[in-house]
């Protein structure tokens, strides 16, 4: 199994699966991923690759093509490809149509080269410069570009079936996984916009080339404005800095100006070669200022897209969680909390017992968990030892203590899990979500944060679902929502 370059569909599929797994028991998804890993190992003699010795990217790439994940990925990849193909096709038709109109010659008047320069030279060059600046400074949206906007519109409609089969929507997914999806989607949008712009100019240039080879064309220029031939010749000389010999001179401009006072047929009879000679400078301008910049920007945008998708995939929390589940043996044991969680109708996993060692540093030094209590929320009994490690935030705590708690968490090791107990029966307030945003900004992306809604009884199960829906809107993929009964006994 050869490795392949990560695609946007891979990133979207990981987010879809993470969205679905958020309401599944950890035992079930661990068993699912581990069984798939073991099946690969049993087939390693015939498949030619050993998953145990493969890189995480290769394992996740194979995982994304198996089971439900493979179905979601195939549908998302198909929708993305169709949207791109239709956007490019529409751009090509638009370029061909514009060229057919601009280069239409019926013998009664010449083709106005000023219109050609405006549509196929000045306009593409101006949008190329603006888009280059946008990519450089990282504008938050690329959908203002006609190509990216068309692709986005088509993609949202073509991918409805994929979202429906996954039980979610594109809006909900972008909302709950904004941090990991934003850069990949933005880079893809810029690339699509560049491809569409390039297709428009190339289609126009190709149509012009075909008309040159099959038709007898005559070019000239005309304008209501008082434009002297000397100034126009200077402008063309500046544009042809790379090939001064191809620039039209003042004599050629004087000979080919289209004036209403003198019939075109008379001027054409005087110097037909001058009217035909325009094709070379026009074609060079289109290729030099219309096609070349777009071609360069499309290549740069493609590299940026590939890099952005690869980085987003590697930083995706589901990437590391799935790989860890595949490579970690599944042990049927009554000791760990991993196999004693259930899922309630609210869609929030209910943890019956957290690991017995739930302090800042576990006994083997490999797992760190920091407990916090928001607004005096109770904690599972095993999590209260030692009490000195539990941080009190929100509620009666001061703003200074809340800020100090963030600084304390920021000073923890990178693999520390922050676990915050909240009261499930009290709705999440803006104060809590604002504090979570400040915490994420301070600790950075990648650090797991778990919000544990403490349940007084069965009546609080649905209320825990309110917490999940509210926190999904934060767009933090490293944020998990669980529930736990208040009267949890350690080790039971």
Secondary structure, 3 states (H helix, E strand, C coil): CCCCCCCHHHHHHHHHHHHHHCCCCHHHHHHHHHHHHHHHHHCHHHHCCCHHHCCHHHHHHHHCCCHHHHHHHHHHHHHHHHHHHHHHHHHHHHHHHHHHHHCCCCCCCCEEHHHHHHHHHHHHHHHHHHHHHHHHHCCCCCCCCHHHHHHHHHHHHHCHHHHHHCCCCHHHHHHHCHHHHHHHHHHHHHHHHHHHHHHHHHHHHHHHHHHHHHCCCCEEECCCCCCCHHHHHHHHHHHCCCCHHHCCCHHHHHHHECCCCCCHHHHHHHCHHHHHCHHHHHHHHHHHHHHHHHHHHHHHHHHHHHHHHHHHHHHCHHHHHHHHHHHCCCCCCCCCHHHCEEECCCCCEEECCCCCCCCCCCCCCCCEEEEEEECCCCCCHHHHCCHHHCEEECCCCCHHHHHHHHHHHHCCCCCEEEEEEEECCCCCCHHHHHHHHHHHHHHCCCCCEEEEEEECCHHHHHHHHHHHHHHHCCCCCCEEEEEEECCCCCCC
